[in-house]
Amino acid sequence: MASLRLKELRELKKLNQADVAAHLQIARATYARYETGEREMTYNSLIALAELFSVSVDYLLGRLDPNPINLCDDEIALINMLRAVDERGQHSIHAVAKYEYSQSCKK
């Protein structure tokens, strides 16, 4: 389970295996084995990956439902896009969302 989530989260962040391995300060081949399930993550790697991907350790280990508050697919896609853009993009998205929300409240 963790291996599938690692690959999915890495791809959502638009990172390659070498990027993640560099963040963890491990060899790319070692990280690749994490993704395939051939090797178990160390405690330090698990913590660093959870922080990198902004998820809990429980989520990485497959102990939590990926959608505990029952978001629809479109809402999940929006959240994933928000997480993937840079800080400037996040500010822009927040500004648009706030504006649209304020307009819908006036109706």
Backbone as CSV, one residue per row, in Angstrom:
resi,resn,N_x,N_y,N_z,CA_x,CA_y,CA_z,C_x,C_y,C_z
1,MET,0.828,-1.195,0.000,0.000,0.000,0.000,0.867,1.252,0.000
2,ALA,1.854,1.304,0.884,2.697,2.495,0.972,3.400,2.753,-0.349
3,SER,3.832,1.695,-1.016,4.549,1.893,-2.276,3.657,2.553,-3.326
4,LEU,2.399,2.167,-3.394,1.474,2.772,-4.352,1.234,4.237,-4.018
5,ARG,1.100,4.520,-2.754,0.867,5.898,-2.342,2.093,6.771,-2.599
6,LEU,3.275,6.223,-2.402,4.495,6.995,-2.659,4.551,7.450,-4.117
7,LYS,4.322,6.533,-5.017,4.391,6.872,-6.432,3.320,7.898,-6.791
8,GLU,2.105,7.681,-6.306,1.003,8.602,-6.589,1.312,10.012,-6.062
9,LEU,1.785,10.099,-4.839,2.094,11.392,-4.241,3.256,12.074,-4.960
10,ARG,4.262,11.300,-5.324,5.412,11.861,-6.046,4.976,12.440,-7.377
11,GLU,4.134,11.699,-8.093,3.680,12.168,-9.398,2.787,13.402,-9.260
12,LEU,1.976,13.462,-8.204,1.140,14.640,-7.977,1.989,15.889,-7.760
13,LYS,3.128,15.716,-7.113,4.039,16.841,-6.865,4.951,17.114,-8.060
14,LYS,4.797,16.300,-9.108,5.607,16.436,-10.319,7.101,16.305,-10.021
15,LEU,7.421,15.332,-9.193,8.811,15.038,-8.861,9.201,13.721,-9.497
16,ASN,10.479,13.553,-9.752,10.951,12.239,-10.192,11.612,11.545,-8.998
17,GLN,11.957,10.294,-9.185,12.549,9.531,-8.081,13.842,10.154,-7.592
18,ALA,14.625,10.696,-8.487,15.895,11.321,-8.093,15.649,12.541,-7.204
19,ASP,14.602,13.309,-7.504,14.269,14.479,-6.676,13.958,14.052,-5.241
20,VAL,13.121,13.031,-5.111,12.725,12.570,-3.775,13.917,11.966,-3.051
21,ALA,14.709,11.183,-3.765,15.902,10.576,-3.162,16.863,11.651,-2.656
22,ALA,17.026,12.708,-3.420,17.908,13.803,-2.997,17.355,14.463,-1.733
23,HIS,16.048,14.644,-1.677,15.423,15.227,-0.485,15.688,14.350,0.743
24,LEU,15.646,13.037,0.537,15.867,12.087,1.639,17.349,11.838,1.901
25,GLN,18.192,12.298,1.002,19.638,12.066,1.061,19.961,10.571,1.032
26,ILE,19.299,9.899,0.077,19.546,8.477,-0.157,19.745,8.281,-1.658
27,ALA,20.186,7.101,-2.030,20.366,6.790,-3.450,19.007,6.665,-4.132
28,ARG,18.960,7.032,-5.417,17.711,6.915,-6.168,17.230,5.470,-6.188
29,ALA,18.157,4.534,-6.306,17.786,3.117,-6.338,17.120,2.687,-5.031
30,THR,17.574,3.237,-3.926,16.959,2.921,-2.633,15.529,3.432,-2.604
31,TYR,15.330,4.673,-3.056,13.974,5.210,-3.078,13.101,4.402,-4.038
32,ALA,13.650,4.023,-5.181,12.883,3.227,-6.152,12.388,1.935,-5.498
33,ARG,13.202,1.351,-4.647,12.796,0.122,-3.943,11.692,0.401,-2.920
34,TYR,11.667,1.599,-2.354,10.549,1.982,-1.487,9.251,1.963,-2.297
35,GLU,9.310,2.526,-3.492,8.111,2.611,-4.333,7.638,1.248,-4.811
36,THR,8.557,0.330,-5.029,8.153,-0.996,-5.505,7.833,-1.948,-4.358
37,GLY,8.111,-1.522,-3.150,7.851,-2.378,-1.990,8.950,-3.385,-1.728
38,GLU,10.051,-3.291,-2.461,11.167,-4.220,-2.274,11.966,-3.904,-1.017
39,ARG,11.798,-2.695,-0.508,12.544,-2.279,0.675,11.629,-1.461,1.573
40,GLU,11.742,-1.673,2.872,10.935,-0.909,3.822,11.614,0.422,4.118
41,MET,10.787,1.434,4.303,11.307,2.765,4.601,11.865,2.805,6.016
42,THR,12.921,3.579,6.184,13.429,3.810,7.531,12.490,4.784,8.233
43,TYR,12.605,4.854,9.525,11.793,5.782,10.307,12.013,7.212,9.829
44,ASN,13.270,7.602,9.670,13.579,8.969,9.236,13.044,9.259,7.834
45,SER,13.145,8.282,6.942,12.620,8.473,5.588,11.100,8.602,5.611
46,LEU,10.454,7.808,6.428,9.002,7.858,6.539,8.532,9.230,7.003
47,ILE,9.187,9.766,8.007,8.848,11.095,8.520,9.101,12.160,7.445
48,ALA,10.247,12.088,6.793,10.602,13.076,5.772,9.635,13.012,4.584
49,LEU,9.224,11.818,4.202,8.280,11.675,3.096,6.903,12.235,3.456
50,ALA,6.464,11.977,4.676,5.173,12.513,5.120,5.201,14.036,5.075
51,GLU,6.308,14.619,5.508,6.433,16.086,5.468,6.507,16.598,4.029
52,LEU,7.290,15.935,3.197,7.430,16.352,1.805,6.086,16.349,1.085
53,PHE,5.293,15.305,1.321,4.034,15.154,0.607,2.829,15.728,1.360
54,SER,3.077,16.313,2.528,2.004,16.921,3.338,0.888,15.936,3.661
55,VAL,1.294,14.743,4.080,0.342,13.719,4.504,0.819,13.155,5.831
56,SER,-0.026,12.377,6.466,0.373,11.754,7.728,1.155,10.470,7.453
57,VAL,1.906,10.052,8.443,2.613,8.769,8.363,1.589,7.644,8.228
58,ASP,0.487,7.753,8.967,-0.568,6.734,8.865,-1.093,6.616,7.438
59,TYR,-1.254,7.747,6.774,-1.715,7.708,5.383,-0.690,6.993,4.513
60,LEU,0.591,7.331,4.679,1.630,6.679,3.877,1.640,5.169,4.092
61,LEU,1.388,4.751,5.310,1.424,3.326,5.636,0.131,2.595,5.276
62,GLY,-0.840,3.329,4.744,-2.090,2.691,4.344,-3.062,2.465,5.482
63,ARG,-2.839,3.147,6.599,-3.697,2.959,7.772,-4.888,3.906,7.780
64,LEU,-4.881,4.910,6.915,-5.986,5.852,6.836,-6.584,5.839,5.447
65,ASP,-7.886,6.020,5.399,-8.581,6.186,4.138,-8.049,7.446,3.461
66,PRO,-7.753,7.381,2.176,-7.242,8.574,1.507,-8.257,9.710,1.434
67,ASN,-9.510,9.423,1.716,-10.563,10.410,1.584,-11.483,10.367,2.814
68,PRO,-10.944,10.665,4.014,-11.735,10.465,5.241,-12.936,11.392,5.382
69,ILE,-12.987,12.498,4.658,-14.149,13.374,4.786,-15.046,13.310,3.556
70,ASN,-14.874,12.266,2.770,-15.732,11.990,1.625,-15.810,13.133,0.613
71,LEU,-14.676,13.587,0.182,-14.623,14.584,-0.877,-14.953,13.926,-2.212
72,CYS,-15.577,14.665,-3.094,-15.825,14.126,-4.429,-14.524,14.203,-5.235
73,ASP,-14.495,13.521,-6.359,-13.278,13.475,-7.183,-12.827,14.858,-7.631
74,ASP,-13.772,15.731,-7.978,-13.407,17.087,-8.400,-12.755,17.867,-7.254
75,GLU,-13.261,17.699,-6.030,-12.680,18.394,-4.875,-11.274,17.885,-4.589
76,ILE,-11.086,16.594,-4.692,-9.755,16.005,-4.489,-8.794,16.527,-5.546
77,ALA,-9.250,16.598,-6.795,-8.398,17.105,-7.879,-7.996,18.552,-7.618
78,LEU,-8.937,19.377,-7.145,-8.617,20.772,-6.838,-7.576,20.876,-5.726
79,ILE,-7.729,20.078,-4.697,-6.768,20.093,-3.590,-5.393,19.664,-4.084
80,ASN,-5.343,18.624,-4.887,-4.059,18.150,-5.412,-3.399,19.192,-6.313
81,MET,-4.202,19.897,-7.109,-3.641,20.956,-7.946,-3.115,22.096,-7.084
82,LEU,-3.860,22.459,-6.045,-3.430,23.520,-5.145,-2.088,23.175,-4.509
83,ARG,-1.944,21.935,-4.087,-0.693,21.504,-3.458,0.466,21.472,-4.434
84,ALA,0.168,21.288,-5.708,1.233,21.121,-6.701,1.808,22.440,-7.209
85,VAL,1.046,23.533,-7.080,1.544,24.802,-7.614,2.430,25.506,-6.589
86,ASP,3.203,26.467,-7.078,4.091,27.209,-6.186,3.299,28.188,-5.313
87,GLU,3.995,28.879,-4.432,3.350,29.776,-3.474,2.559,30.883,-4.172
88,ARG,3.107,31.434,-5.243,2.404,32.474,-5.988,1.084,31.933,-6.538
89,GLY,1.144,30.753,-7.108,-0.060,30.123,-7.645,-1.093,29.845,-6.560
90,GLN,-0.613,29.406,-5.387,-1.536,29.149,-4.282,-2.241,30.430,-3.841
91,HIS,-1.495,31.543,-3.783,-2.115,32.821,-3.415,-3.169,33.224,-4.441
92,SER,-2.879,33.013,-5.707,-3.840,33.352,-6.766,-5.107,32.510,-6.649
93,ILE,-4.925,31.228,-6.418,-6.074,30.329,-6.291,-6.917,30.714,-5.080
94,HIS,-6.262,31.014,-3.971,-7.000,31.430,-2.769,-7.779,32.717,-3.033
95,ALA,-7.170,33.669,-3.735,-7.841,34.941,-4.023,-9.085,34.711,-4.877
96,VAL,-8.965,33.878,-5.892,-10.117,33.586,-6.753,-11.207,32.878,-5.948
97,ALA,-10.820,31.903,-5.129,-11.806,31.165,-4.331,-12.535,32.097,-3.367
98,LYS,-11.795,32.973,-2.708,-12.421,33.922,-1.783,-13.393,34.843,-2.514
99,TYR,-12.983,35.333,-3.680,-13.844,36.217,-4.459,-15.128,35.487,-4.872
100,GLU,-14.968,34.285,-5.417,-16.136,33.525,-5.879,-17.067,33.187,-4.708
101,TYR,-16.489,32.866,-3.581,-17.303,32.568,-2.401,-18.082,33.803,-1.959
102,SER,-17.402,34.956,-1.947,-18.090,36.188,-1.525,-19.224,36.537,-2.489
103,GLN,-19.024,36.284,-3.774,-20.069,36.552,-4.756,-21.258,35.621,-4.578
104,SER,-20.991,34.360,-4.270,-22.100,33.413,-4.086,-22.872,33.685,-2.799
105,CYS,-22.222,34.274,-1.822,-22.912,34.609,-0.553,-23.838,35.798,-0.712
106,LYS,-23.604,36.637,-1.723,-24.426,37.828,-1.947,-25.765,37.484,-2.601
107,LYS,-25.841,36.319,-3.208,-27.055,35.933,-3.943,-28.161,35.492,-3.022
